[in-house]
C-alpha cells in the first residue's frame, strides 16, 4: 500500500484475503503473495487464459535471450558464437510472433 496500491472489495479465490489493486492495474493478494486474475462478468475466460499463456511464454523467451547473451559474452570460439547467434535469432523471431499473437 505504501507504493500506491489500493484496497479493493474483491477477495482472493484461494485464501479469501482482500485484494490490492496495483498502480499498473494488476490485482495482488498480499497473503498468497501472487498476482490474481480478475475475470469480469461477460468476459471470456478463454481470452484471459490465452493472455496468461502468452505472458508466460514471453517471459520465458526473454529469460532464454538473457541466458544466451551471457553465454555469448563469455564465448571465444567463433563456431560456438555462430550457434548461439542462430539460437538467439530464433528466440527473437518467436518473441516477435508471440507479441503479435498476444495483440490479436
C-alpha angles and dihedrals in degrees: 000000000000090000095056102276117148129215113243134200090242125103130217110256091219103047106006093236116145114269124236122218112220125214091258091057097255121133118232134192109214093195096051091033094222143106117267122207114220116204112203121220110275093019115121115246090212092062090051091048091050091050091052091048092051091047090052093047091048092051092049092049091049090051091052091048089055091048092052092046089055092048090049091053091056099038119102100172110095094208090054091046089054091053091049091048090052091050091047091051091052092049092050091049090052091046090054092048091048092052092048092049091048091058094054 
